[in-house]
Amino acid sequence: MAVPKKRTSISKKIIRKTFWKKRGYWTTLKAFSLAQSIFTGNSKKFFCNKYNHWNNLN
């Protein structure tokens, strides 16, 4: 016969939630850092063409 599972405690639920949120925080921080390095031209992971968008608008 099927028996319902035990309920997860509130403290365990909070720990899992904060861990999940922190993991998202570090991912966004890395993505922002990478975007910033590409924008400034200091990126060592990506090769980007030096393209000046503002000169071509005029």
N, C-alpha and C positions, 0 to 999 in steps of 0.2 A: 504494500500500500504506500502511496506517495505521502511523504512527510514534508511540511514546509521547512525551509531553511531557517537557521537562526538569524536574527536581525544583527546587522553590523552596528557596532557601537558608534556613538557620535564622535568620539575622539579619533577613532580610526578613519571615519569618513572625512573629518577635517584634515587629518594628516595627508590623506590621498589627494584631496582637493588642492591643498597648498603645494604639494609636489608637482601636480599637473600644471598649476599656474606658474610656478617658478621655471618649469621646463619651457613654457611658452615665452617667458620673459627673456631667458638666455638666447632662445632662437631669434627673437626679434632684435635683440642687441647685436648679435652676430651679423644679421642681415643688414641692419642699419650701418654697422661699421664697414661692411663690404661695399655697400652703396656709396658711402662717404669716400672711401679710398678710390673707387672707380671715378667718382665725380671730380676729385682733386687731381687725379692722374697718378696717384702713388700706389696703384694696385700692382701686386706682384703675381697675382693668380690669373688675371685676365689681360689679354693684349687688346687695347682699344685704339682705334684710329683717333688721332688728335684732330677733331673736327670742330670748327668754330661755327656754331649755329647762328650767332648774331650777325656775322658778316654777310651771310647769304640771304638775310631777310631784306636788306636794303637794295 
